[in-house]
């Protein structure tokens, strides 16, 4: 029903406005008695064989919602009713910021893709915490970044602020240095500054009575040498794992007119490259750390391919927009058939 009826209507309108409209609609429907149960009945797959324990956390299933969809932790409870095993919020920054000027979100229908240059628009970490205080059982990842006005030389401080503020309210952390939409942010992926950033956060983590897993989200545009550096950095800092991958700057093979827009590309064109990165990291590291696979998952087969390449968990974003919530159920059922 989603692809035949709902999506054609939603795709007639501006994608960013549709995003907020859809949020409002889900929130309203979820307040009507019985609707949350209907969503769970339609999309949730309950089976103990789907339970996955990774970096000390138990996931009820391995399919999560990637960061960027629920930036401000506005709707994580309601979204969990669509069958997700975990929800990643953010990217959050210490201070609220508007992000880049609109229009900044573009559909590429012919390519089943999206280009965004949102620029870490969010209400700030403290606002998200107010909503997370009401969490009751949803496994939450906290994706953190730096404010646009913060120079790279002071970026570590921004990540520290978010880490300390969110520590009691999320189950794991994701350090985002790979978005292409904050000026010079990707320079933090270089070996020296990245090692320093992650080690600083790990030192804070180890000082806590109980530690939280810290993961690194990387770009798909890294070279093999840079990916080898990532493996070295993970092993040196002993962070919990890697999320592969963020959006890409590549425009190879695109058909849509909107391919000329600046920003990060997500969706089906990213599927092959993100899987290549997962496989490279898994093989070259001898599977020494867990990988969350994200990028171009538009079918159950896409998800299985990432799991077979070496991912322990997968996340959806653009595929969820194009294929609808039935995709979550289809992936979980395919995982059960595979077991």
Secondary structure, DSSP 8 states (H G I E B T S, - for coil): -IIIIIHHHHTTS-HHHHHHHHHHHHHHHHHSTTHHHHHHHHH----GGG-EEETTEEESSSEEE-TTSSTTSSSHHHHHTTT-SEEEEEEE-SS-B--S-S--EEEEGGGTEEEE---S-BS-HHHHHHHHTT--S--EEEEE---TTS-GGGHHHHHHHHHHHHTTT-SEEEEE---TTSTTGGGGGSHHHHHHHHHHHHHHHHTSSS--EEEEEE-TT--HHHHHHHHHHHHHHT-SEEEE---B---TT--SGGGGS-SEEEEGGGHHHHHHHHHHHHHHTTT-SEEEEES---SHHHHHHHHHHT-SEEEESHHHHHH-THHHHHHHHHHHHH-
